[in-house]
Amino acid sequence: MPGGYCTASEIFPRGCGTLTESGVVSLMSTIEKLAGWLPGRRTSPEDRLAATLEAFRDPAADTLDLIRRLVSVLRPRNRRDIGADGRYGAMLARLEGDTNLLLAFRGHVVHFIASRRLITFFTDSGILPGTGFFSEWWRILVDRLLPEVPDERRLKDCLHVIFDRPDDWRWQEQVPPEHSQRLWALLAPADELHNLDWRGIQEQILDAVLLLAHRISGLGVEAELMRASPSFDDDLPRFVALSAEALDFVNALRASLDDAANPADDGSQLLVIVDQCQSTLRHIRKRALTVGTSLHLSYLLARSEQCLERLRELVGILVAANASTAHTTATATAAWVEFAHDAFLAENRRNSLGHYMAQLSRLLAVRVTENAARSGEHYICETAGDYRQMWRSAAGAGVLIAGMALLKIFAAGLHAPLFVEAFLFSMVYGLGFVLIYLLGMTVATKQPAMTAQTLAGLLEEVRPNSQAELDGLVDVVAAVCRSQLAAIAGNVVMALPVAVAIGFWIGQIEGQPVIPLEKGAHLLGDLDPLSWALPHAAIAGFYLFLSGLITGYFDNSAAYGDLAIRIARLRWLRRLAGAARAARIGVYIQDHLGGIMGNFLFGCMLGSTGVVGIILGLPLDIRHIAFSSANLGYALIGFDFALPLKAILWAALGIALIGLTNLAVSFALALRTALGARGIRFEHWGALLRAIWSRFRSAPRSFLLPPQGAPDGGHG
């Protein structure tokens, strides 16, 4: 009977009146199985683990199904299930205490691994694919809609059958390393490494070493690497030699496996060449931080470094496994455990779009955030001169923002078609922000996305047990706070009264209010803290974060593409302006391209969001603290200054909360991106927050104003 239950004829073979001894056994087994499904009598995880392990005693059982069932028993049933480690340990203890069961288990697993195609597992698991960014991105999207058919002849595909849940990597990551070491020590004891099954596995590892070496040697023809490193021709022999040395290593090791009398290659020369190739790639990556990089170059460098590291891992496993001492055998087991753990996790996350996007975003993020970090240094007021300059630049921006807000109101009053309205709004914002940038003025909300990058670079160097380093970081935090407050005050203090002055002046000229009462009520309603104002402010904060990345991206592209030199070589520009002036124009454009594009596209995002919300029927819009303060001024004009004080104070609270949301969202996203790009896991926020609080209590003025007696100079 399917499911292991007995039929009536099996229990009562001589008729319903006679019960045989075997029938009694079958009946009791059936009753026990049925009892497991009754309420309150569910089979415990320990019983299911024992039954699953016992199934390995059957040599004819399907190994893939057995391993899949075993993983389903070990896997946590939900987030509250904390017994996975205990079940894993119980499995190991059961195998260690039952020799016959261990031999059966080892026979199933080792034969299963050896009978699969392993080369792609060794060469591809955890390594960026050679198809490129967009091809792999598309493959993952298609797999979400129409999953691939697994090829059970390949270990890579079998892993997707065994670990069939996309989040299996989470609990695998929590398995203690000692558990994994015990498991592989049971599967691959020193006296078993030369048997038939393990020899087949070693042969496939040797083939993987050759394949990786040939793949890396192929970098010698990559034009992108040659372009990125002027001295790459001198380093090319290293990559060519890698393939030849790998072949010598593999041949020597195979001869040693066939006949122990033949000396095995210890891999030292091969690893020397691997080190040389890695040194070349590090040099190219370091140079890219100065001259810029591209997505293809970043992708190529990351994949090449992964292949070299994988080659190093496989050589280490082979050399240690081929030695006969207990120490080298333990080394081989430890190396294999680390490799297998990382490769299994990578395979389980292979179709995770979020993991892939995070992996790819780090390729360019360091370069992008480095540009933003250098820009962020100019937003930090360290001296009294810097502080006054920040006030002046923010006040100038506030004047222009008041004019931009009025232009947007006029554009909305045209009641143009939606796409035309989106274009007009985008041009008002985009061109206005570009003008502010080119005039050297400051928009307060642009600071967090830039200064977060600078703070991330400092967090990388801070040791929590060093009070001097913490105090230095607190100094920067205080400088960022007073810089931000100065910029906000400059924007708001000027935008509000200038908006009132402009509205009143135009109204006097035209003889009627420039802002109708209905529009004034609408502007005031947009500042209500209990409306959609704060979610819309969060959207604007997200755009501020994006504009920082866009600035860094275009700065990087300009540097990588030698934009200044290429512009200076334009024949028509040289004829029109002369060679010297063309060169200066090229340098100016290269230096300012990131800022121009970041500000312009930020304006386009602000200007089009409301129209997109109308088209989609969603409550999408933006709120920006500087424009909101200007809009309050125009609302006062619309109401002819007849607003009650309570309404004005409520709107002022809305403006303050909008500004806080703008800054918090953009800063948090920018800091998270910068830390991720640098691979920083700063886990001592408590010590930092205590140091900041201590400074605030002892010297609150430093968070508002520059230190007294500070040099009256600055870095611009």
N, C-alpha and C positions, 0 to 999 in steps of 0.2 A: 504494500500500500504506500502511496506517496507520502513523504514526510516521516517514514519509519514506523508507522502504526500497522498493526496486524489485522488481517481479515478474519472473519468468523471461521472460515474453513481452516485457517492456520491454528486457531485456538482450540476448535472442536473438530479435529480431523475425522473422528469416528461418529460424528453426529452430535446433536445439541446435548445429548444426555451424558456424554463422556468427556472428561477433561484430562488431557494428557499432561505429563510433567513439563514437557517443553511448552505446552499451551499455557500452563500456569506462569512460567517465566515470562512468556510474551505478554500475557495479560497484565502481570505486575508492572512490566516495563511501560506498557501503554498507559496504565493508570497513573504511573509516576509522571509521564510526559503530559498527560491531560491535567494533572494536578498543578503543574507549573503554570498553566494558563488560567487557573481559577483565581478569583480575587483573594489577595493576601497570601498566595502561594506561588508568586513569581520566582523563577529561577534566579538565584543570586549571581552577581558578576563572578564571584569566585568559582561557583559551580560551572558557569558557562566557560570560564577560562580553563578549568580542568578538563571539561569535555572536549574543548577545541584542541588542547594539547594531546589528548589521548587519540584524537583522529589522525595525528601524524604517524602513529604506529602502523597504519595501513600503507604498505609500499605502493599500492595501486591508486591511491587517492590523488585527486587533482591538486597539485601543489599550489597553483595560483589561487584556487578557491580556498584552500586551507589558510594561506597567508592573509588573504583578504578577510576571512572570518576572524582570524587572530587579531588583526588590526582593529576590526569593529568591536571586539571585546575590550581591547586596551584603550580605545578612544574614549575620551570623556563624553558622557551622554548629554551634558549641558554645561553651562558656565559654572553651575554650582557644584558640579562633580569634581571633587578634589582627590579622588582615589586612583587616578590614572597611574601615578608614580608607584603606588602600592601594588597595583595589579602587575605593572611591569616588573617590579622586584619579586613578586610572587612567582611570575613566570620563570625568571632566572633561577630562583631557588629550586623550583620544581625540576628544571632541566639539570641543574648541578647535582641534585640528589637522586636522580634516576638515570643511570648510565644507558640503559636500553632506550629509554625515551630520547635522551640526548643524541644517541647515534641515529635514531630514526629521524629526528628533527633536523640534524645536520645533513643527513643524506638528502632529504627533501630540498632544503634551502640551497645547499651548495650545488646540487645537480641542477636545480632550477636556474640559478644564476649562470652556471657554466654553459647551459644549453641555450642561453639567449644571446642575441647580438649586443655586445657591450660597448663597442667602439664609440657610438654616438653618445652613450651615457658618459663616457670618460672625456670626450672632446667637446661636448656641447652643453651639458647640464651646468647651469649657473654662469654660462658665458653668453654675451650678447650675440645674437645670430648674425650671420654674414649677409643676410638679405637687406639690412639697413633699417633705419628707424621707421619709415612710413610703411614699408612692406610688412614688418612685424606688427605694427599697430593695427593694420588692416586685418591681418591674420587673426589677431586676438578678438577683434570685433566680430568677424565672421564666425569664429568658434563659439562665441556667446549665442549666436542665433542658430548655428548648425554645427554641433560638436563633431570633431574629427573621429574617424573610426580607428580605434587602437589596433596596432599590429602587435599581437602578443608574442611575436618572435623577438621583439626588441625590448630590452629591460626598461628603457625610457618610457615606453607606452604601458608596460606592465605596472609601473609605478603609479600611473594615472588610474589604472583599474583598482589597484590596492588602496591607494589613498585617494578615494573618489570624491572627497569633499574639498571644496576650494580653500577651506580654512584649516585643513589638517596640519599645516605647517605651524600653526599657533601652539598646539599641544606637543608636537614633535620638538619644537624649540625649547620647551620646558623640561624635556627628558634630561635627567642628570647625566653628565658625561661619564660617570662611573658605571651607570647602567649600560650605556652603549659599549664601553670598553669590555665589560663582562660578557655581553652578548657576542661580540666579534671574537673574543678570546675563546669562547665555546665553539664558534663556527669555524675558526681557522687556527687550531692549535699548531704549535711549531712542528710536531711530527707528522702533520697532515698536509703541509704546504706543497709537497712534491707528489701528491697523488694525482690521478688522472684528471679529476675535475678542476682542482686548483691550478694545474698546469695550463689547462685551456683558458682559464681566466687570466693568468699571467701573459699568455700569448696575445690575448686581445689588448692587454695594457701596453705591451710592446708595440703593437700596431698603432695604438692611440698616440704613443710617444712620437712615432714617425710622422703620423698625420699632423700633429700639432707643430712639429718642427718644420715640415714643409709649408704649413699655413703661415707660420711666422716668417719664413724665408721669403715668401711671396711679397712681403712688405717692401722688399727692395725695388719693386716696380711701381709702388704707389706714388703717383705724382704729388699727391697732397702732402706726404711726408717730406719729399724733396723740397717742395716749396716752403714748408714751414721751417726747415732747418738748412741753412746755406752749407753746412758742413756734412750733410747726410751722405754725400758721395764718399767721404772718408770713412764713414761708419758702415757702409754697405757690406764690406767683406765679413763683418760680424754676422749679419743675417744669412749670408750665403754659407758661411762656415757652420752655422748651427745645424743645417740639414745634414751635411756630411758627417759631422760629429755624432749626431743622433743615430745615423745608420751604423757607424762603428760601435756605438754603445749597445744598440739592439743586437747586432750580430754576435758581439762578445758575450752578452748575457744569455742569448739563446744557446750558444755553444756550452756555456757553463751549466745550463739547465739540462742539456743532453748528456753531459759528462762532467761530473763534479771535479775531475782532475784539471779541467780547463779553467784558468783564472778568469774571474768575472771582472768586468769594468766597474770601478766604483762610482762612475758618473761625475767625478770631480771636474774633468776637463769640460764636459758638456755644461755643467752648472756655471763654470767660469764664463762661457760664452753667453749663457742665459743672463748672467749678471751684467755683461757688457751691453747686451741688447736692451735690458731694462734701464741701464744708465742712459742710453741714447734716447729712449722714449721719455724719461724724466727730464732730460735736457730740452726736448721739444716741447713738453708740457709747460716747463718753466718759462721758456721763451714765449709761449702762447699767451701767458699772463701779461706780457709786455706789449707784444705786437698784435694781439687778437687771435681769435680762433674761429672756426666754422663748425656747424653741426656735424658735418662729415668728418672733419679732422678730430673733433672731440670723441665721436663715436669710434673712429678707427683707433685712436690711442687707448681708449678704455678697453676695447675688445682685444687689442694686442697685449696689453698688460695682463688681462685675464688669462689669455692663452699661455703666456710665459709663466705665470704663477701656477697654472694647472700642470704645465710641463714639469716644473720644479717638484710639485707634489707627487706626480706619478713616478718620477725618477727616484725620489726619496722612498716611496713605498716599495719599488722593485729592488733597490739596493738593500734595504733593510730586510726584506723578506727572503732574499737570496743568501743572507748570512745565516750562520748556524748557531750563534751564541744566543743565550737567553735575553741579553740586553738588546741586541738588534731585533730579535723577534718582538719584544715588547715595544720597541720603537716603531716597527712596521705596523703593529696593531694600532698604536696611538695615531700614527699618520693616516692609516686607513679610516679609523673612526672619525677623525676630523674631516677628512675629505668626503666620506660617505654622508655624514650628517649635513654638511653644507650643500652637497649635490642633491640629496633627497629634498631638502627644503626648497632649493631652487626649482626643482622639477614641479613640486606642488604649487609653486607660485608662478609657473611659466605662463599661465593664461590669466593672470591677474593684471587687468589693465591699470589699476591703481599703482601696483608695485612697479610695473614697467614704466609708467609715466614718471613716477618718482625717481626711478633709476636713470631715465633719460634726462630728466630736468636737471639733475646734478652735473651732467656733462658740460652744459653751458653756464650753470648757475654761478660757479665760482668766478668766472670771468665777468659775468654781468654784475654780480654783487661787488666785485672789486672796483668797477667803475663807479657804482653807486656809493661805495664807501669813501672814495676820494672826493666825490661831490658832497657827501655828508659832512666831511671835515669843515667845509666852508659854512655849514649851517650851525656850527657850535661857537658860542660866544665865550671866549676865555678871558678877555680883557674888557676894560671899560670902553675902549675904542670900538671893539667888535660889537659890544652891546648897543652903543649909539648908532653904529652903522646898520645893525639889524632893525632898529626902530625906524630909521630913515627909509630903508628899502621896503619894509613892510608898510609904512605909511604911504609911500608912493604907489605900491600895489593896491592899497585900499582905495585910492582915488580912481585908479583905472577900473577896479572892480565895480565901483558905484556906477560908472558910465556903462560898463558891460551889462550890468543888471537892468539898466533902463533900456538899452538896445534890445535885450531879450523880451522885455515887456512890450516894446513896440512891435517886435517880430511876431509875438503871440497875438497882438491885436489885429494883424493882417488876416487872420483866419485862413491862411493858405492851406492847400492840400497837405496831407500828412508828411509826405516825403519832402516837399518843399520846406515845410516847417522844421523838420529834422535837420535839413541842410542849413537853414538859416541859424538855428540854435547852435549847431556844431561850429559854424564859422564864427559866430559871436564869441563863443567860449574858446575855441581853438586858436584863432588869430589873436584874441585878447591875451591868452596865457603866453603865446609866443612873444608878443610885444613886451609883456612883463619880464619874461626871461631875458630877452635881448637887451633890455634897459637895465639889467642887473638888479631888479626888484625881487621881493620875496613874497610868496604866498604861503601862509602859515602851515597849511595842511600838506604842503609838499615836503616838509622837513622830516616827519617820522619815517617815511619810507627810505630816506637817505641816511639819517642818523642811526637807524637800526643796524645798517650794515657796518658802520663804524663800531658800534657797541659789540656786535658779534665778533669782530676781529679782536677786540680787547678781551672778551670773555674767553677766547681761545688761549690767551696767555696768562690768565689769572689762576693762581693756585689758592684754593680756599683757606689753607693754613698760613698764608702769607698776608699779614695784616697790612703791610705796606702796599701790596698789589691791590688788595680790596679797597684801601683808602684812595689809591689812584683811580680805580674804576668809579668810586663814589664821586670823586671830583668831576669826572666826565659826565656822570648822570646829572649832577647838579648843574653843570654847564649846559647840558641839553635842555633841562627843565627851564632855566631862565631864558635860554634862546627861544624856546617854543613859546613861552609866555610873552616875550617881547614881540615876536612875530604876530601872535594872535592879537595882542593889544594894538599893535600898529595897524593891522588890517581892519579890525572892528572900529577902533577909535576914529579912523578916517572914513571908512566906507559909510557908516551911519550918518554922520553930519554932512558929508559931501552929497549923499543921496538926497537928504532933506534940502540942501542948498540948491542942487540942480533942479529938483522937482519944483521947488518954490519959484526959482528964477524963470523956468520955462512957463510955469503957470501964469506968472505975471506978464510975460511977453504975449502969450496967447489969450489972455483974459479969461481962462477957464482952467480948472484943475487938470494937470497932465495925467493924473491917475484917477479914473472914475471910482466912485464909491464901491461898486461891485468888485472891481479889481483889487481895491484896497482890502476889502473883506476876505477875498480869496488869498491874498498874500499873507494876511494875518492868520488865517486858518492853517496855512502851510507850516506855521511855527508852533502849532499846538503840540506840546509834548505827548499828549494822549492820542494823537492821530498817528498817521503813518510816518511822521517826521523822523523818528529814530531808525526804523528799518530803511528808509530812504537815505539817511545819513550813513548807515552801514554800507549800502551800495556804493555811495561816493567814496567811502574809505577803501573799499575793495579796488575801485578804479585808481585811487591814489597809489595803492600798492602796485597795481599793474603798470602805472606810468613810470614808476621807478625802475621796474624791470625793462620796460621799453627803452628808457633812456640808456640803461646799461647795454642793452642789446645793440642799439644803433651806434653807440660809442665803440663797442667791440667790432662791429662790422666795418666801421670807418677805418679803424686802426688796422684790421686784418687785410682790408682791401687796398691799403695804401692810397686812400682817397685823396689826400692832399697832393701827392705826387701826380696822380692821374689827372686831377683837375688842372694842375699847373702845366700839364703837357697838352692841354686842349689848344689846338692851333688857332681857332677863332678867338679864344680868350686871350692868348698871347698877342695876337694882332691888335685886339681891341684895347687891352690894358697894359701890355708889355710883360716881359718875362718875370721881372721882379714882383710886380703887383699881382700877377696871376698866381705866383707862388704864395704870396700872403693871403690871397683869397682862398686858395686851397687849404692852407693851414687853418684859417678861420672856420671854414665850413667843417673840416674834420673835427676841430675842437668843439664845435657847437651843434653838430648834427644830432647827437643824442638828446640834448636839451630841447632842441626845436621839435623833433619828432615826438618825444615824450610828452611835451606840453600840448602840442597840436592834437595828438591822438587822445590824450586825456580830455581835452575840450570836446572832441567828437563823441566820446563815450558819454560825457555829461549831457551833451545836447540831444542825443538820439534816444536815450533811455526812456524818457516819458512817452515818446511817440511809439517806440516798440511796445511799451506797456499797453497803449491804446489799441494797437493792431492785434496783440495777443489776448486782449481782455484781462490783463493782469495788473495788479496795483504796483507798477514799477515806476520809479521816479528817483530823483536825487535831491539831497539837501546838503549844502555846503555852508560852513559857518560864515565866511566872508560875504557870500551872496545873500545869505539869510539876514545878516545885519543890514545890508543895503536895502533889502526888501522891506524890513521893518521901517526904515526911513521913508520909503515910498508909500507904505501903508499909512503912515502918519499924514502924508500929503493927501492921500485919498479920503481920509476921515477929517481933513481940515484941522488937524491937531486936536480933535474933540474926543480922543480915546481916553477912557478912564485909566487912572494909574494902575489899577489892578490888572487890566488887560495888557498894558505895556510891560509890567513886571512878569506876567505869565509868558509873554512872547520872549522876553529876555531870558527867562529860564529855558525856554525851548531852544534858543540860540546857543546857550551854554551847553546843553545836553547834545545838541547836534555837533558842536565842535568837539566835545569829549568823545562822541562815537566816531567821528571822522578820524581823530588821532589814534584812538585805541585800536580800531580795526586795521588801519594801515600799518601801524607800528607792530602789532602782534604778527600779522602776516609776513611783513618784511623781516622781522627778527627770526621767525621760524624758518623762512627760506634761507636766510644767510647762515644760520646755524647748521641747517641740513646740507647746504652747499659745501661747507667746510668740514662736515663730518663731526661737528662738535656736539657732545652730549653733556651739557653743563648741568650737573645734578646737585649743585650747592646753592640753590636759590635762597634757601633759608638764611645762610650766612650773609649773602649779599643784601637781602632785605633788612636783616638786623643792622647791618652796617649803614644802610641808607637811613633807616629810622633813627639810629643813634646820631648821625650827622644832622638830620632834620631837627631833632630836639636841641642839639647843641648850637647849631648855626643855621636857623631857618632862612636867614637873609641870603645865604649862598645859593638857594634854589630860586630866588627872585631877582637878585641884583648881582652884578660882578663883585668879586672880593674887593674890599677897601684897600687902597694902596697898590692895586694890580697895575702892571705896566700899561701905559696908554698906547698900546700898539696892537697889532693883530696880524693874522695870516690871510686876511681878506675874506 
